Amino acid sequence: MRYEYSPITTRPAGRWPGGRKLAVYVAVGVEDYRFGEGLTEDLLPGVEAPDLVNTAWRDYGNRVGAFRLFHRLAEFEFRRRCCSTPWCTRPRRT
């Protein structure tokens, strides 16, 4: 479906449920990778293998960071939903 162009300056004001003034969307990416394989962020160049510094930085989000974010969102009574792709439902490599 395509919509006709309308400049934002001429559009009617949007309305959120309950008369709220702000909508927030938080997306958390959960990654799957094997230690020592693939491309990683190079936060500390020149580290010899095994690259524990960069791997630990990546792993923190999956093991700790995401759950801290979920708890914080719960404190503010944010509604949470799970967005996933078929990739997420495949059996994990062994």
N, C-alpha and C positions, 0 to 999 in steps of 0.2 A: 504494500500500500504506500502511495506517495502522497505527501501533503503539499499544498501550495505554499510558496514562500511567504512569510510574514515577518517583517522586521520586529525585533524584540521591543522596540520603543512604541509600537502600536498594538501590541497584544494586550488582551485583558489580564488583570492580575490573576496569578494562580492561587488556588485554594488547596490547603492540606486538610486532611481529616481532623476534626476536633478544633479547627481554627488555629492549629499550630503554625508557627512562622518558619520553621526550619526542618529540612529532611536531611538525614545523614545515612550514608551507605558505607559500611566497612567491609572490605574484602580481604580475606586472609588466604595467602597462597601456601599450600602445603606441598613440599617437594619430595620426590623419591629419588635417591641416588645411592650408588655404592661408594664406599670409602676408597679413595685413591683413583677413581675413574672419572672420566669426563672433564669438562671445563669447570673451573671454580673461580670465585672472586679472588683477586690477588691483593689482599689487604696488607700483607707483609711480604714484599718481594724478596726473593732470594732464600726463602726457607727451604731446607732440604727435606726430602721425603722421609717418613710420612709427614705431610703438611698438616700438622695438628692445629695450628693457629687458624688457618682459613677454614678447615673442615669444622672446627668447633664453632666458629662464627656462624656458619650455615646451619649447623645442627641445632643450635640454641633455639632458633625460631620454631622448629618442629617439636622439640621436646619441652620447652619451657615458655618461650615468648608467646606463642598462640594461646596457651592456657591462661597466662597472666592477662592477656587482652580479653579473653572470654569472661574472666572473673570481674574485670573492671567494667565491661559492658553490662554485666548482670547487676552491678551496684547501681547503675543508672537506669535500670529496667529497660534496656534496649531489647527489642525483639530480635531473636537470632534465627537465621535460616542457614541451611547448608546448600551451597551450590557445588555441583560436582559434574564431572564429565565421565564418559565411558572409560577413559584411561584410568580413573581412580578406582574403578570396580574390577579391574583385571587382577588375577592372582599375582602376588608379589614374587619376584624372582628369588630363587634360592641359591 
